[in-house]
C-alpha cells in the first residue's frame, strides 16, 4: 500500500524534478531541435521534451504510466503540434512495420523491462533509413569502481525509480540489433550523483 502510494504520488514528481537538471535539458535541445515530421517518443514522461521540438507536425507520446503522464497536461496544452497519447509498452508498439521516420528515447531505455524486445520493436516500426534519436544514462566502461557500484545499486534503483537500471550498455544493445550509428558520444552530465552521470548520446539508423 505504501509502495503503491509512492509510485503514484511521489515518484512522478521526483522524476519531473530530476529530469529538469540543466545539463539534461541542454542535451534535450541538442538532440531534438532538428527533428522534422512525425515522431514517436518512447517514455514521454512528464512532457519535458515538448518545448525542444522545433519542426515536428505530430508527436505520438508513448507513456504507460498514467500517473506520470498526468503531469504533462499543461505542457501538452501549450504544444504547437498535435500530441496523441499512446498508453502501451515499448515491447509491443501499436504501429505498422516500417511506418515511422523518427523515434525518440530520452532516459527511457534504462527502465524498459525487456530491452531487447523493445529495441526489436523500434527497429520493426522504423522505415528503412529511419532514425532513433536517444540520450540515456549508461554503464561506465572506464571506471571499474563506479561500474561495480552500478551493479550493486541497480536492484535498489529498480525499486525506487520505476524499474530503472544503472548498468545498461545501450550502445551494445543497439549494435546487436543491427542499428548503424550516424552520431554517438559519451559524456558525464553535471548536477547528478556520480553513479548515474555517464550518458550515451546518439542517432542510429535502421539499415
N, C-alpha and C positions, 0 to 999 in steps of 0.2 A: 504493500500500500504506500509506504513512504517512498520507495524507489519509483513507483508509477507517478507520484506527485512530483518528484524531482524531474523525471523525464518530460512531463507535460508543462510544468510551470516554472522550473528553474533553469534547466539546461538550455532551452531555446533562447532565453535572454542572455545567458553566459556566452553562448555561441555567437549571438548577434554582436556582442561587445568585442570579443576576441578577434572576430573576423574583420573588425574595423581598425585593427592595428595599422598605422600609417604605411609601413613597409609593404603590407599585404595589399592595401588599397592602390599603391603605386604599381604593383605587379598586375593588378586587375586592369589598370589603364593601359599598360604596355601590351597586354595580351589581347584585349577586346576591342580597342578603338578602331581597328582597321577591318573588322569582320563586316561582311555585307550579306544581304538577303535574309533567308530564314535560318533560324538557329534552334537547335535542341540543346538545352542546358541540363546536364545531369547533376542532380543535387542542387536545386535552385536556392534552397535555404531561405533566408530572410530577404532575398532580392537585392543584395548589395551590388550585384553586377549591373543592374539596370541602368544606372547613370553613366556607365562607361561604354555602352553600345552607342556608337555614333551614326551608323549607317544601315541598321537592320530594319527589316519590314515586319517580322513576326518572331516572337520568342515562344517556343514550347518549353514550359517551365516544369520539368520533372522533379517532383518532391514528394516522396512517400509519407513524410512526417507532417500530418496536417497541423499539428501544434506549432511547428516551426514555420510552416507556410503562412499561417495567420498573421505573423509578424511582418509579412511583406505587403500587407494590404495598402498602406499609404504609398509605398514606392510604386506599386502596380498602378494605382490610380493616376500617378503623375507620369507614367511612361508614355513617350510619344509614338509608341508602336503597340500592336496587339500582343497581349500576354495570355497564353492559354495554359491553364494548369493541367498537368498530366500526373495523376496520382497512381504511379506504377513503380516497379522496381527496375533498376538498371539491368538486372539479369534477364528481364523479359520486356523489351521495348515494344510498345504498340505502334510500330511503324513498318512499312513495307521494305523489302530488300532494296538496297541502292536508291533510297528516296531522299537523302539529305546531303547537303553540301557542307554543312558545318555543325560540329558538336563541340560543346564547351564543358570542361570539368575543372572547377576551381576548389581545391581542398575537399574533394569528394571521394576519390578512389581509396583513400585510407579507411573509409567506413563501409564500403560495399562488402557484403558478406562473402560472396563468391566472385572475386575479382576477375578470374579467367573467363567465367561465363559472361560477365558484363562487358569485358573487352571484346569478346567474340560477337556479342550483340551490337556493340558500337561499330565494329568492322562490317557487320552484315548490313546495317541500315545506311551506312555512308555510301555515296556514289563513288565510282572509280575517280581517283584524284581528290575525293572529298577529304576534309581536314578535321582532325581532332586537335583542339586548342586546349592546353592544360597547364596548370600550375598546381603542384602537390607537395606536401611535406613528405620526405622520404627517409630511407635508411642511410646512415653515414657509411662511407666506404674508406675513408681516410683517417678515421679516429676510432680505434678499437674499443676504447673505454666507453665512448658515447654509444657506439653500436651495441655493446653488451648491455648498457643501461636501457637502451630502447627495447631490447628483447625482454629484459626483466620487468619493465614497467608496462609493456603492452597489454597484458591481461587486465591490469587495473584501469588503464586508459580506456579499454573497450567498455568497461562497466560505466565509467563516469562521463564518457564522451560519445555515446550512441554508436558503439562498435568501432571507434577509431583505432587504427593500428599505427604505432610509431615507427615500425620497422619494415615497411614495404619497399620493394625495389620496383618502382613503377616503370622505369626505363627498360629493365629486363623483360617485364611482363608484356610491354608493348612490342618490343623487338621479337619476342617469341610468337606474337600474334601476326607477324609479318607487316607491321607498320613501318613506313620509311620516314625518318626524321628529316624535316627540311629546316628545322631550327631546334636547338636544345642547349640548355645551360643549367648549371647548378650554382646555387649561392646560399648564403646564410642570411636569413631575414632578421632584421633588428626588432627589438621590442618583444621577443618571445623567449620562453625558457630555452636554454641551450639544447636540451634534449630534443626539441621539436623545431629547430631553426633551419635545418637543411632542406632546401627547396629544389624542385626539379621543374623547370620552365621549358615548355616545348610546343612545337607544332608538328604533327605527324600525319602523313597522308596514307590513305588506303591505296594499295598498288593493285 
